[in-house]
Amino acid sequence: MAKGQSNRYRTFKTPEGVQVSIFQPTGQQPQFHSLDGPALKHPKSMNKKDEYFIYGIPYSKDRWLELKNDAKVKYDPFSSDRF
């Protein structure tokens, strides 16, 4: 990453058709990450389950949903539930 660039979020598709979402902190290796859905979304033809990550840490879908919902309540400035 060039000097002066900040953290980056990217989504791309591999030649096999896997949709990959990553977060790359400045000067560090990329990590699987998505708060919008699975960080690794496999095509149905692969017969693999989608994989959920937050900043490189793998989670089950249920735990990922819990963490995602907790983050929205804690960090959403417009949420009435934050107090």
C-alpha positions, 0 to 999 in steps of 0.5 A: 500500500502506498504511503498516505493510504488508509485502511481499505475494505475490498470485495472481489470474486476469485476465478472459482467464483468465491466472493471474498470480502477483506479489510486491509489495515495500513501496512498490514496483511489483509484479513477476511472481514464483513459486517454485511454478510459472509466474508467468503461466499461460495457458489452453490455449485461448490456445496460449501457453507459461507464463512463469516469473519470479523477482522480476520476472526472466524465466527458461526453465522449465529455468533456473527449475527449477535456481534453485528447487532451488538455493534449497531446498537453500541455504535449507531449514533441515531439508535435510541437503544444506545443509552 
